[in-house]
Amino acid sequence: MVLDKLGSSLKDTLKKIAGSTFVDEKLVNELVKDIQRALLHSDVNVQLVFELSKRIKERALKEETPGSLTKKEHLVNTVYEELVKFLGEEAAGIEADKKPFKIMMVGLFGSGKTTTIGKLAKHFQKRGKKVCAIGLDVHRPAAPQQLKQVMSQINATAFIHEGEKDPVKIYKEFEKEIEEYDIVLVDTAGRDALSDDLIAEINKLNELIKPDEKLLVISADIGQAAQKQAEAFHDSCGVTGVIATKMDGTAKGGGALTACAATEAPIKFIGTGERIDDLEPFNPKGFVGRLLGMGDIEALLEKAKEAIPEEKAEDMSKKFLKGDFNLMDLLEQMKAMKKMGSLSKLMEMVPGMGQLKLPKDMLNVQEEKMKKWEYAANSMTQEELEDPDILSASRIDRIAKGSGVSSKDIRELIKQYRQSKKMVKMFKGKGTKNMEKMMKQFKGKLPGM
């Protein structure tokens, strides 16, 4: 998970609220110290930490509790709201409302700018946009080929001119061709440090291209130094937003996020992994929800839309609700989940599931099982997929040989399928009562409940 340690610390803090007998000044002081410790360990600026904790403390002790909430719920809500404000409050997306919509990418050397261009291109492709990139990094010898390679992964065009050392000439060479695209991503040169010649070159290109967005790609592992870089780029070429890369597994990510949010250049996207799909629009509300174990239902729905067409999703949900789904439908569901990302990332987005702290090993084992089940299902006949009840011992042995999956794994798949059918039948007709019963079992285990 992104900022895993910070998330774990904050969840433990919320559990302290849930487990307390009542809310008093002593609890609030303990809570504030825990939050301070968690944020400082994530490399967040000391001054920003104290400003945040002061606001939480003031609100917790002085604000009247709304009639609809208990004191515990109000305290949890205060922590959530103040963390959201801390990270910029509202999502600052990109509305590509003209053609071509030009996005100029700037950043330091090694920030992952070219890779991020590929991820951003994929993001817009998923939304039905025709995307291209143009390579204006003339200083790094491998840059044009790297850009071409990254864009070829998603079958998108990269306009490059190897050997040409004037970025202005390259842009003018392809100026007419890029007019045919919805989104044009402009790759510019990076540097080891923020230098005068870099700023001069970016300013020159800025005047020529007149980009609709200027995005600073910054590596989260530089921590609090991100603020200085973001402010310098913003002052010199009017950066309109930031993409924070390498957000997975870095302790300094908190410093980079809050430092950028403190400038006038909002974070628009975060890189959450190495895959081409591992780029997310940054939404402070959803991000904080995940950190606190409250989930991010908007991001989950967005991923679901990308993985399954709306009509297919509707048809699948009807089948599952009726209980007349077969192994083919279960296989489709597994494929869709695979497209949505790893199980651990999906679990973060489901409200309440982030609180369970399920061991990563357990989730990895489940992912491996799902892979094997998919291999097994691909070795079944149409008849077997439509009617799994005909899967005899001899058929299971045949499928095992054909798929390279053990008979035991195939029996587990059949067991999982039957359990799913049984559960649906159990809820049919009396679903509301059963759901209420389940909710009562969870009550008291999650913060604010």
KEVOLUM-811619 format. One record per residue (C-alpha): residue in one letter; x, y, z. Coordinates in steps of 0.1 Angstrom, whole numbers, plus 2048, in hexadecimal, padded with zeros to 3 digits. Example, Ala and Ser with C-alpha at 12.3 -4.5 7.8 and 13.67 -1.06 7.14 Angstrom:
<resn=a, x=87B, y=7D3, z=84E>;
<resn=s, x=889, y=7F5, z=847>;
***
This chain:
<resn=m, x=800, y=800, z=800>;
<resn=v, x=80A, y=824, z=7FA>;
<resn=l, x=818, y=833, z=81B>;
<resn=d, x=812, y=811, z=82C>;
<resn=k, x=822, y=81A, z=84D>;
<resn=l, x=810, y=83B, z=850>;
<resn=g, x=7EF, y=82A, z=849>;
<resn=s, x=7F5, y=80F, z=863>;
<resn=s, x=7FE, y=829, z=87E>;
<resn=l, x=7DF, y=83E, z=876>;
<resn=k, x=7C8, y=81F, z=877>;
<resn=d, x=7D7, y=816, z=89A>;
<resn=t, x=7CF, y=839, z=8A5>;
<resn=l, x=7AB, y=836, z=89A>;
<resn=k, x=7A8, y=814, z=8AC>;
<resn=k, x=7B3, y=826, z=8CC>;
<resn=i, x=795, y=83D, z=8C8>;
<resn=a, x=77E, y=81F, z=8C1>;
<resn=g, x=78A, y=80D, z=8E0>;
<resn=s, x=788, y=82A, z=8F8>;
<resn=t, x=76C, y=82D, z=912>;
<resn=f, x=767, y=852, z=90B>;
<resn=v, x=777, y=870, z=8F9>;
<resn=d, x=78A, y=888, z=911>;
<resn=e, x=7A8, y=89F, z=90F>;
<resn=k, x=7C0, y=883, z=918>;
<resn=l, x=7B4, y=86D, z=8FA>;
<resn=v, x=7B6, y=88B, z=8E3>;
<resn=n, x=7DA, y=893, z=8EE>;
<resn=e, x=7E4, y=86E, z=8E9>;
<resn=l, x=7D3, y=86E, z=8C7>;
<resn=v, x=7E5, y=88E, z=8BC>;
<resn=k, x=807, y=880, z=8C7>;
<resn=d, x=801, y=860, z=8B4>;
<resn=i, x=7F8, y=874, z=894>;
<resn=q, x=817, y=88A, z=898>;
<resn=r, x=82D, y=86B, z=89C>;
<resn=a, x=81E, y=85A, z=87E>;
<resn=l, x=822, y=878, z=867>;
<resn=l, x=845, y=881, z=872>;
<resn=h, x=850, y=85C, z=86C>;
<resn=s, x=842, y=861, z=848>;
<resn=d, x=859, y=87F, z=844>;
<resn=v, x=83E, y=89A, z=845>;
<resn=n, x=84B, y=8BD, z=84D>;
<resn=v, x=84B, y=8C4, z=873>;
<resn=q, x=83A, y=8E6, z=870>;
<resn=l, x=81E, y=8D7, z=85B>;
<resn=v, x=819, y=8BB, z=874>;
<resn=f, x=816, y=8D2, z=891>;
<resn=e, x=7FD, y=8E9, z=87E>;
<resn=l, x=7E8, y=8CA, z=876>;
<resn=s, x=7E8, y=8BB, z=899>;
<resn=k, x=7E0, y=8DD, z=8A8>;
<resn=r, x=7C0, y=8E0, z=892>;
<resn=i, x=7B6, y=8BC, z=89B>;
<resn=k, x=7BA, y=8C3, z=8C0>;
<resn=e, x=7A7, y=8E4, z=8BF>;
<resn=r, x=78A, y=8D5, z=8AC>;
<resn=a, x=789, y=8B5, z=8C1>;
<resn=l, x=788, y=8C9, z=8E2>;
<resn=k, x=774, y=8E8, z=8D8>;
<resn=e, x=75C, y=8DE, z=8BD>;
<resn=e, x=739, y=8D4, z=8C6>;
<resn=t, x=731, y=8B0, z=8BC>;
<resn=p, x=716, y=8AF, z=8A0>;
<resn=g, x=6F5, y=89F, z=8AC>;
<resn=s, x=6F8, y=883, z=892>;
<resn=l, x=71A, y=878, z=89F>;
<resn=t, x=729, y=869, z=8BF>;
<resn=k, x=748, y=87A, z=8CE>;
<resn=k, x=75D, y=85D, z=8C1>;
<resn=e, x=74F, y=860, z=89D>;
<resn=h, x=755, y=886, z=89E>;
<resn=l, x=779, y=881, z=8A9>;
<resn=v, x=77F, y=868, z=88C>;
<resn=n, x=76E, y=880, z=874>;
<resn=t, x=784, y=89D, z=880>;
<resn=v, x=7A4, y=889, z=87A>;
<resn=y, x=797, y=87F, z=857>;
<resn=e, x=78C, y=8A3, z=84D>;
<resn=e, x=7AC, y=8B3, z=859>;
<resn=l, x=7C3, y=89A, z=847>;
<resn=v, x=7AE, y=8A0, z=827>;
<resn=k, x=7B4, y=8C6, z=82A>;
<resn=f, x=7D8, y=8BF, z=831>;
<resn=l, x=7DC, y=8AD, z=80F>;
<resn=g, x=7CB, y=8C7, z=7FA>;
<resn=e, x=7A6, y=8C0, z=802>;
<resn=e, x=797, y=8BD, z=7DF>;
<resn=a, x=7A3, y=8A7, z=7C2>;
<resn=a, x=7B4, y=8BC, z=7A7>;
<resn=g, x=7AD, y=8A8, z=788>;
<resn=i, x=7B4, y=8AF, z=763>;
<resn=e, x=797, y=8B9, z=74D>;
<resn=a, x=7A3, y=8B4, z=729>;
<resn=d, x=789, y=8CB, z=71A>;
<resn=k, x=799, y=8D3, z=6F8>;
<resn=k, x=7AC, y=8C3, z=6DC>;
<resn=p, x=7C9, y=8BF, z=6DC>;
<resn=f, x=7CD, y=8C2, z=702>;
<resn=k, x=7F2, y=8C7, z=709>;
<resn=i, x=803, y=8BB, z=729>;
<resn=m, x=827, y=8C5, z=72E>;
<resn=m, x=83A, y=8AE, z=746>;
<resn=v, x=857, y=8BD, z=75A>;
<resn=g, x=86D, y=8AE, z=775>;
<resn=l, x=88F, y=8A6, z=783>;
<resn=f, x=8A5, y=88A, z=774>;
<resn=g, x=89B, y=868, z=782>;
<resn=s, x=878, y=872, z=78D>;
<resn=g, x=867, y=859, z=776>;
<resn=k, x=85A, y=873, z=75E>;
<resn=t, x=85B, y=85D, z=73E>;
<resn=t, x=84B, y=83F, z=74F>;
<resn=t, x=830, y=856, z=75D>;
<resn=i, x=828, y=863, z=73A>;
<resn=g, x=820, y=83F, z=730>;
<resn=k, x=809, y=83B, z=74F>;
<resn=l, x=7F8, y=85C, z=749>;
<resn=a, x=7F3, y=853, z=724>;
<resn=k, x=7E2, y=832, z=730>;
<resn=h, x=7CD, y=846, z=748>;
<resn=f, x=7BF, y=85B, z=72C>;
<resn=q, x=7BC, y=83E, z=714>;
<resn=k, x=7A5, y=82D, z=72C>;
<resn=r, x=78F, y=84B, z=72A>;
<resn=g, x=78C, y=849, z=704>;
<resn=k, x=7A6, y=863, z=6FB>;
<resn=k, x=7BE, y=860, z=6DE>;
<resn=v, x=7E1, y=867, z=6EE>;
<resn=c, x=804, y=86D, z=6E1>;
<resn=a, x=825, y=879, z=6F0>;
<resn=i, x=840, y=88F, z=6E2>;
<resn=g, x=864, y=88B, z=6ED>;
<resn=l, x=875, y=8AC, z=6F4>;
<resn=d, x=890, y=89F, z=70C>;
<resn=v, x=8AF, y=8A5, z=6F6>;
<resn=h, x=8C9, y=8A2, z=711>;
<resn=r, x=8C5, y=87E, z=71C>;
<resn=p, x=8D0, y=867, z=6FF>;
<resn=a, x=8B8, y=84A, z=708>;
<resn=a, x=89A, y=861, z=70E>;
<resn=p, x=88A, y=85F, z=6EB>;
<resn=q, x=88C, y=839, z=6E9>;
<resn=q, x=87F, y=835, z=70D>;
<resn=l, x=861, y=84B, z=705>;
<resn=k, x=85A, y=837, z=6E5>;
<resn=q, x=85D, y=816, z=6F9>;
<resn=v, x=846, y=822, z=715>;
<resn=m, x=82B, y=82E, z=6FD>;
<resn=s, x=82D, y=80E, z=6E8>;
<resn=q, x=822, y=7FA, z=706>;
<resn=i, x=800, y=80A, z=703>;
<resn=n, x=800, y=80C, z=6DD>;
<resn=a, x=803, y=832, z=6DD>;
<resn=t, x=818, y=849, z=6C7>;
<resn=a, x=838, y=85A, z=6D2>;
<resn=f, x=846, y=875, z=6BB>;
<resn=i, x=86C, y=876, z=6BF>;
<resn=h, x=889, y=882, z=6AB>;
<resn=e, x=8AA, y=872, z=6B6>;
<resn=g, x=8C9, y=887, z=6B0>;
<resn=e, x=8B7, y=8A8, z=6B0>;
<resn=k, x=8C3, y=8BE, z=6CD>;
<resn=d, x=8AB, y=8DA, z=6CA>;
<resn=p, x=889, y=8D2, z=6DC>;
<resn=v, x=878, y=8F0, z=6CB>;
<resn=k, x=880, y=8E2, z=6A8>;
<resn=i, x=873, y=8BF, z=6B2>;
<resn=y, x=852, y=8CE, z=6BE>;
<resn=k, x=84E, y=8E3, z=69E>;
<resn=e, x=855, y=8C3, z=689>;
<resn=f, x=837, y=8B1, z=698>;
<resn=e, x=821, y=8CE, z=6A0>;
<resn=k, x=807, y=8C6, z=685>;
<resn=e, x=806, y=8A1, z=68C>;
<resn=i, x=7FE, y=8A5, z=6B1>;
<resn=e, x=7E0, y=8BA, z=6A8>;
<resn=e, x=7CE, y=899, z=6A0>;
<resn=y, x=7D0, y=88D, z=6C4>;
<resn=d, x=7BA, y=893, z=6E2>;
<resn=i, x=7D7, y=893, z=6FB>;
<resn=v, x=7FB, y=89D, z=6F4>;
<resn=l, x=814, y=894, z=70F>;
<resn=v, x=835, y=8A8, z=70C>;
<resn=d, x=854, y=898, z=71B>;
<resn=t, x=86F, y=8B2, z=725>;
<resn=a, x=892, y=8AF, z=732>;
<resn=g, x=899, y=8A8, z=756>;
<resn=r, x=8B7, y=8B3, z=76A>;
<resn=d, x=8CB, y=8A7, z=789>;
<resn=a, x=8C2, y=8C8, z=79A>;
<resn=l, x=8AC, y=8E5, z=792>;
<resn=s, x=8C3, y=8FA, z=77C>;
<resn=d, x=8C0, y=91B, z=769>;
<resn=d, x=8C4, y=90B, z=746>;
<resn=l, x=8A8, y=8F2, z=74E>;
<resn=i, x=891, y=90E, z=758>;
<resn=a, x=89A, y=922, z=739>;
<resn=e, x=893, y=905, z=722>;
<resn=i, x=872, y=8FD, z=733>;
<resn=n, x=867, y=921, z=730>;
<resn=k, x=870, y=922, z=70B>;
<resn=l, x=85B, y=902, z=705>;
<resn=n, x=83F, y=910, z=71B>;
<resn=e, x=83C, y=92F, z=705>;
<resn=l, x=83D, y=91A, z=6E5>;
<resn=i, x=825, y=8FD, z=6EF>;
<resn=k, x=80D, y=911, z=705>;
<resn=p, x=804, y=8F1, z=719>;
<resn=d, x=7E3, y=8EE, z=72A>;
<resn=e, x=7F3, y=8DC, z=747>;
<resn=k, x=817, y=8DD, z=754>;
<resn=l, x=81C, y=8BF, z=76B>;
<resn=l, x=83A, y=8BB, z=781>;
<resn=v, x=844, y=896, z=786>;
<resn=i, x=855, y=892, z=7A7>;
<resn=s, x=862, y=873, z=7B9>;
<resn=a, x=852, y=86D, z=7DB>;
<resn=d, x=872, y=860, z=7E9>;
<resn=i, x=881, y=883, z=7EA>;
<resn=g, x=86A, y=88A, z=807>;
<resn=q, x=868, y=8AE, z=814>;
<resn=a, x=880, y=8BA, z=7F9>;
<resn=a, x=862, y=8B7, z=7E2>;
<resn=q, x=854, y=8D8, z=7EF>;
<resn=k, x=873, y=8EC, z=7E4>;
<resn=q, x=872, y=8DC, z=7C1>;
<resn=a, x=84D, y=8E0, z=7BD>;
<resn=e, x=84F, y=905, z=7C7>;
<resn=a, x=86D, y=90C, z=7B0>;
<resn=f, x=85D, y=8FC, z=792>;
<resn=h, x=83C, y=90D, z=799>;
<resn=d, x=84C, y=92F, z=79C>;
<resn=s, x=860, y=92B, z=77C>;
<resn=c, x=848, y=91B, z=764>;
<resn=g, x=826, y=91C, z=775>;
<resn=v, x=822, y=8F7, z=77D>;
<resn=t, x=7FD, y=8EE, z=77E>;
<resn=g, x=800, y=8CD, z=791>;
<resn=v, x=816, y=8B2, z=79F>;
<resn=i, x=819, y=88D, z=798>;
<resn=a, x=829, y=87B, z=7B6>;
<resn=t, x=83B, y=85B, z=7AA>;
<resn=k, x=849, y=83E, z=7BE>;
<resn=m, x=82E, y=841, z=7D8>;
<resn=d, x=82E, y=81C, z=7DF>;
<resn=g, x=845, y=811, z=7FB>;
<resn=t, x=856, y=832, z=803>;
<resn=a, x=857, y=840, z=827>;
<resn=k, x=85D, y=863, z=819>;
<resn=g, x=83C, y=863, z=805>;
<resn=g, x=82A, y=876, z=820>;
<resn=g, x=844, y=892, z=81E>;
<resn=a, x=841, y=895, z=7F9>;
<resn=l, x=81A, y=895, z=7F9>;
<resn=t, x=816, y=8AF, z=814>;
<resn=a, x=833, y=8C5, z=807>;
<resn=c, x=823, y=8C7, z=7E5>;
<resn=a, x=800, y=8CC, z=7F3>;
<resn=a, x=80E, y=8EA, z=807>;
<resn=t, x=818, y=8FB, z=7E6>;
<resn=e, x=801, y=909, z=7CC>;
<resn=a, x=807, y=8EB, z=7B5>;
<resn=p, x=7EE, y=8D0, z=7BF>;
<resn=i, x=7F5, y=8AB, z=7BC>;
<resn=k, x=7E1, y=89E, z=79E>;
<resn=f, x=7ED, y=87A, z=79C>;
<resn=i, x=802, y=861, z=7B1>;
<resn=g, x=816, y=844, z=7A4>;
<resn=t, x=80E, y=825, z=7B8>;
<resn=g, x=823, y=809, z=7A8>;
<resn=e, x=837, y=7FF, z=78A>;
<resn=r, x=81B, y=7F3, z=773>;
<resn=i, x=80E, y=80A, z=757>;
<resn=d, x=7ED, y=80B, z=769>;
<resn=d, x=7FC, y=816, z=78B>;
<resn=l, x=7F3, y=83B, z=789>;
<resn=e, x=7D5, y=849, z=79C>;
<resn=p, x=7C4, y=86B, z=79C>;
<resn=f, x=7CC, y=87A, z=7BE>;
<resn=n, x=7AD, y=87F, z=7D3>;
<resn=p, x=7B5, y=88A, z=7F7>;
<resn=k, x=794, y=87D, z=804>;
<resn=g, x=799, y=85A, z=7F6>;
<resn=f, x=7BE, y=85A, z=7FE>;
<resn=v, x=7B8, y=862, z=823>;
<resn=g, x=79B, y=849, z=823>;
<resn=r, x=7B3, y=82E, z=819>;
<resn=l, x=7CD, y=839, z=832>;
<resn=l, x=7B4, y=837, z=84E>;
<resn=g, x=7A5, y=816, z=843>;
<resn=m, x=784, y=826, z=838>;
<resn=g, x=788, y=81D, z=814>;
<resn=d, x=785, y=830, z=7F3>;
<resn=i, x=765, y=826, z=7E2>;
<resn=e, x=769, y=83F, z=7C6>;
<resn=a, x=78B, y=831, z=7BC>;
<resn=l, x=77D, y=80E, z=7BE>;
<resn=l, x=760, y=816, z=7A7>;
<resn=e, x=777, y=827, z=78F>;
<resn=k, x=78D, y=808, z=78D>;
<resn=a, x=76F, y=7F2, z=789>;
<resn=k, x=762, y=808, z=76B>;
<resn=e, x=784, y=804, z=75B>;
<resn=a, x=785, y=7DE, z=760>;
<resn=i, x=761, y=7D6, z=756>;
<resn=p, x=74A, y=7E7, z=73C>;
<resn=e, x=72A, y=7F4, z=74C>;
<resn=e, x=713, y=7DD, z=739>;
<resn=k, x=727, y=7BE, z=742>;
<resn=a, x=729, y=7C9, z=767>;
<resn=e, x=703, y=7CD, z=768>;
<resn=d, x=6FE, y=7AA, z=758>;
<resn=m, x=717, y=79A, z=770>;
<resn=s, x=708, y=7AA, z=78F>;
<resn=k, x=6E5, y=79E, z=784>;
<resn=k, x=6F2, y=77A, z=781>;
<resn=f, x=704, y=77B, z=7A2>;
<resn=l, x=6E5, y=789, z=7B4>;
<resn=k, x=6CF, y=76E, z=7A5>;
<resn=g, x=6E9, y=753, z=7AE>;
<resn=d, x=6E9, y=745, z=78B>;
<resn=f, x=70E, y=74D, z=783>;
<resn=n, x=726, y=731, z=778>;
<resn=l, x=74B, y=72C, z=777>;
<resn=m, x=74E, y=741, z=757>;
<resn=d, x=73F, y=75F, z=76A>;
<resn=l, x=756, y=759, z=787>;
<resn=l, x=774, y=759, z=76F>;
<resn=e, x=768, y=77A, z=760>;
<resn=q, x=766, y=788, z=783>;
<resn=m, x=78A, y=77C, z=78B>;
<resn=k, x=797, y=78B, z=76B>;
<resn=a, x=786, y=7AD, z=773>;
<resn=m, x=796, y=7AD, z=796>;
<resn=k, x=7B8, y=7A6, z=786>;
<resn=k, x=7B4, y=7C5, z=770>;
<resn=m, x=7AB, y=7DA, z=78E>;
<resn=g, x=7CC, y=7D3, z=79F>;
<resn=s, x=7DA, y=7C0, z=7BC>;
<resn=l, x=7C3, y=7B2, z=7D8>;
<resn=s, x=7D5, y=7C7, z=7F2>;
<resn=k, x=7CF, y=7E7, z=7DF>;
<resn=l, x=7AA, y=7DE, z=7D9>;
<resn=m, x=7A6, y=7D6, z=7FE>;
<resn=e, x=7B2, y=7F9, z=808>;
<resn=m, x=795, y=808, z=7F3>;
<resn=v, x=779, y=7F3, z=803>;
<resn=p, x=76B, y=806, z=821>;
<resn=g, x=774, y=7F5, z=841>;
<resn=m, x=78B, y=7DA, z=831>;
<resn=g, x=7AA, y=7F0, z=836>;
<resn=q, x=7A4, y=7ED, z=85C>;
<resn=l, x=7A7, y=7C7, z=85B>;
<resn=k, x=7CD, y=7C8, z=856>;
<resn=l, x=7CD, y=7A7, z=842>;
<resn=p, x=7F0, y=799, z=83F>;
<resn=k, x=800, y=79F, z=81D>;
<resn=d, x=80A, y=77B, z=81B>;
<resn=m, x=7E6, y=771, z=81D>;
<resn=l, x=7DC, y=788, z=801>;
<resn=n, x=7F9, y=77C, z=7EC>;
<resn=v, x=7EF, y=758, z=7F1>;
<resn=q, x=7CB, y=761, z=7E6>;
<resn=e, x=7D8, y=772, z=7C7>;
<resn=e, x=7ED, y=754, z=7BE>;
<resn=k, x=7CE, y=73E, z=7C3>;
<resn=m, x=7BA, y=754, z=7AB>;
<resn=k, x=7D5, y=751, z=791>;
<resn=k, x=7D4, y=72B, z=794>;
<resn=w, x=7AE, y=72B, z=792>;
<resn=e, x=7AF, y=740, z=773>;
<resn=y, x=7C8, y=727, z=762>;
<resn=a, x=7B1, y=70A, z=76D>;
<resn=a, x=791, y=71B, z=75F>;
<resn=n, x=7A3, y=722, z=73E>;
<resn=s, x=7A9, y=6FC, z=73A>;
<resn=m, x=784, y=6F3, z=73F>;
<resn=t, x=76B, y=6ED, z=724>;
<resn=q, x=74E, y=705, z=71E>;
<resn=e, x=736, y=6EA, z=72C>;
<resn=e, x=74B, y=6E8, z=74D>;
<resn=l, x=74C, y=70E, z=751>;
<resn=e, x=727, y=710, z=74C>;
<resn=d, x=71F, y=6F3, z=763>;
<resn=p, x=73B, y=6ED, z=77D>;
<resn=d, x=726, y=6D1, z=78E>;
<resn=i, x=731, y=6B9, z=772>;
<resn=l, x=756, y=6BC, z=77D>;
<resn=s, x=75D, y=698, z=787>;
<resn=a, x=77F, y=68B, z=794>;
<resn=s, x=78A, y=681, z=771>;
<resn=r, x=781, y=6A3, z=762>;
<resn=i, x=794, y=6B4, z=77F>;
<resn=d, x=7B3, y=69F, z=777>;
<resn=r, x=7B1, y=6A8, z=752>;
<resn=i, x=7AE, y=6CD, z=75A>;
<resn=a, x=7CB, y=6CB, z=773>;
<resn=k, x=7E2, y=6BB, z=758>;
<resn=g, x=7D7, y=6D5, z=73E>;
<resn=s, x=7DB, y=6F4, z=754>;
<resn=g, x=7F9, y=6EA, z=769>;
<resn=v, x=7E4, y=6F0, z=788>;
<resn=s, x=7E0, y=6D6, z=7A4>;
<resn=s, x=7BF, y=6C3, z=7A8>;
<resn=k, x=7BE, y=6D1, z=7CB>;
<resn=d, x=7BE, y=6F5, z=7BE>;
<resn=i, x=7A2, y=6EC, z=7A5>;
<resn=r, x=78D, y=6DD, z=7C2>;
<resn=e, x=792, y=6FD, z=7D5>;
<resn=l, x=785, y=711, z=7B8>;
<resn=i, x=766, y=6FB, z=7B6>;
<resn=k, x=762, y=6FF, z=7DC>;
<resn=q, x=765, y=725, z=7D9>;
<resn=y, x=74B, y=725, z=7BD>;
<resn=r, x=732, y=710, z=7D1>;
<resn=q, x=737, y=726, z=7F0>;
<resn=s, x=730, y=746, z=7DC>;
<resn=k, x=710, y=736, z=7CE>;
<resn=k, x=706, y=72B, z=7F1>;
<resn=m, x=70C, y=74E, z=800>;
<resn=v, x=6F7, y=75E, z=7E4>;
<resn=k, x=6DA, y=746, z=7EB>;
<resn=m, x=6DD, y=74D, z=811>;
<resn=f, x=6D7, y=772, z=80B>;
<resn=k, x=6BC, y=76E, z=7F1>;
<resn=g, x=69A, y=779, z=7FE>;
<resn=k, x=6A7, y=782, z=820>;
<resn=g, x=6C6, y=796, z=816>;
<resn=t, x=6BE, y=7B5, z=82B>;
<resn=k, x=6BB, y=7A1, z=84C>;
<resn=n, x=6DB, y=78E, z=846>;
<resn=m, x=6ED, y=7AE, z=83C>;
<resn=e, x=6E1, y=7BF, z=85C>;
<resn=k, x=6ED, y=7A1, z=870>;
<resn=m, x=710, y=7A3, z=860>;
<resn=m, x=712, y=7C9, z=867>;
<resn=k, x=70A, y=7C3, z=88C>;
<resn=q, x=727, y=7AB, z=88E>;
<resn=f, x=73E, y=7C5, z=87F>;
<resn=k, x=730, y=7E1, z=896>;
<resn=g, x=74A, y=7EC, z=8AF>;
<resn=k, x=767, y=7DE, z=89C>;
<resn=l, x=76C, y=7FC, z=886>;
<resn=p, x=773, y=820, z=890>;
<resn=g, x=753, y=834, z=896>;
<resn=m, x=73C, y=816, z=897>;
***
